[in-house]
Amino acid sequence: MIKFFKKNKKQDSFFDMLTRQARIVRNGMKLLHEYCLYKDEETADEVIKAELEGDMARRVLIDEIDKTFITPIDREDLFKLSSNLDEVLDYAKTSVDEIRLFGITPNEEMVEVTAVLLNMTEHIILAISHMEKNPSIAEDEAIYVKGLENQVGTLTVKALAALFDADDFNMIFKYREIYRHLNRTADVADLAMDSLLRILVKHT
């Protein structure tokens, strides 16, 4: 067990809040995947709502950090991990915004990439929820997420290669931007797990 994780209500609340934020991220990614799969604009609206919910969860956590004299994790590390989670949702929302702005239809490549992104967020929840009592499990889950980031990279490279076989350069540009955002989503999820792993190293 990580040495600094002691049983008290205030300290436990930070882990609860991080886990709640991670669940909101997972929900947003699930909605993004469903949007790409079914092309339902109401689902796209729900992605945007999830991003706002994630912002609020982060605000609550930051407020608690500001009010707490001693935190179970260094303030900077808490802030960084929460910021990484928030940025994952930001990119999900940006993907929806640009799909709409460009007037394009989510394709099979986007469905495949968002499926992996959803899997990443499922394991991010596991990594964060095990930080306090089972740091070895948290580490394993974080490493698994980082492996999935490589999978997203491979899928987006393949999608781009297929895209550049087309003759419509305007459409190429539009889809390339969406692939770029989806790939960046995976990059930020990877950074979130780097933040988590640094926390585990510092406090074991």
N, C-alpha and C positions, 0 to 999 in steps of 0.2 A: 504494500500500500504506500502511496506517495506520502512522504513524511509530513508535509505541511497541511494535508487535508484533515482537519480536525472537525469533530462533530459539533457544529453549532448552527443555529438557524440562519444567521446572516451569511456565513460562508457557503452553506449549502445552496442558498438562493442564487448565487452567481452561476453555479452549475445548472440549476434548474432553468435560469433565464437563457443561458447559452443553448441548452437543449431545446428550449421552446423556439428560439430563433432559428435553430437548425431545422426544426420541424416545419416552420413557415417556409424556409428555403425549399425544402423537399416538396411541399405542397405547390409552391410556385412552379417548380420544375415539372411536376406531374401535370399541371395545367398546360404548361408550354408544350409538353410532349403530346398531350391530348389535342391541343390546337393544331399542331403540325399533322396529327393523324386524321382528325375529323374536319378541320377547316371551319370550325364553329366560332363565329365572331364573339358570341357571348363568353366562350371559354377564354378568348383573348382578353376580354374585359376583366375576367377573373385573375389573369396573370398580373395585370396592372394593379388590381386591388391587393393582391398578395404582396406586391412590392411595397405598397403603402403600409401594410400590416407589418412587414419586416422592418420598415423604418421606425415604426412605433416601438416595436420590441427592442430595437437597438437604443432608442432614446431612453426607455425605461432602464435598461442595463447601465447606460452611461450615467444616468441620474443616480443610480445606486452606487456606482463607483465614486461619484463626487461626494456622496453623503457618508461614505464608509471610511473610517480612519485606517483600518487594517483590512486588506483584501486577501483572500486565499491564494490568488495569483497576482503577480506584479501588475500594477495598473496598466502599464504600457502593453503587456502581453494580452490582458483582457481586451483592451481597446483594439489591438491589432486583429485578434481572432474574430471579434465581433464585426470589425470593419470588413474583413475578408468575406464573411458570410453575407453581409449586406451587399457587397459588390457582386456576388454571384446572382442575387436577385435583380440587381440593377441591370446586368447584362441580359438576363431573361426578358425583362421589360423592354430594353432597347431592341432586342430581336423582334419582339412583337411590333413595336413602334415602326421599325424600318420595313418589316414585311408589309405593313399597311401603307406606309408612305410610298414605297416603291410599287405598290399594287401588284405584288407577285403572290403566287400560291405556294404554300409549303409543299416540298416534294419528298420523295422517298428517302433521299439522303438526309434531309432534316429530321425525318422520323427516326432514322437510325442513330443519328448523333444525339438527339434529345433523349432517346432511350438509355444511352450510356450515361448521359448527364444525370438522368433520374436515378440510375443505379449509384452514381457517385454520391448523390445527396442522401440516399438511403444509408450508405455506409458512413457518411459524415455524422449522421445522427448517432450511429453506434459508437463511433470514435469519441464524440463529445460526451455522450451519456455514460461512458465507462471511464472517463478521466479520473474521477475522484476515487473510486473503489477498486478499479481493475485497470491500472495504467498499461499493463502488458497487452490487454485486449484492445485498449484505445490505440496503442502503437501499431498493432497488427492491422486494425481497420484503417488507420491513416495511411499506412503503406499500401494497402489495397486500393484506396482511392487514388493515390499517386500513380499506381499502375494503370488505372482506367483513364487517366489523363493522356497517356500515350496512345490508348485506343482511340480516343477522340481525335487526336492529332492525325492518326493514320486514316481515319474515316474522312476527315475534312480534306486531306491531301488528295484522296481518291475522288472525292466529290469535285474538287477544283479541276483535277485532270479531265474528268468527264465534261465539266462545264466548258472548258476551253476548246472542246471539239465543236462547239456550236458556232454559228455564224453571226448571231445577234449580239453584238458587242455591248449594247445597252443592257440587255438582259444578263449578260455575263457579269457586268459590273454590279448589278443589283444583287444577284445571288452570291457573288463573291463577298459582298459586305456582310450578308447574313452569316455565311460560313465563318467569316472572321470573328464575328461577335460570339458565335457558338463556341468556337475554339478558345476564345479569350475567357469564356465562362468556365471552361475546364481548367484553364491556366490559373484562374483565381481560386477555384476549388482546391487545386494543388497547393497554392500558396497558403490557403487556410490550414491545410494539413501540415505544412511546414511550420506554421505558427504553433499548432498544437504539439508537434513533436519537440519544438524548442522548449515549450512549457514543461513537458514531461522530463526532458533532459535536465533542466534547471532545478527541478523540484524533487528529484529522486536521489 
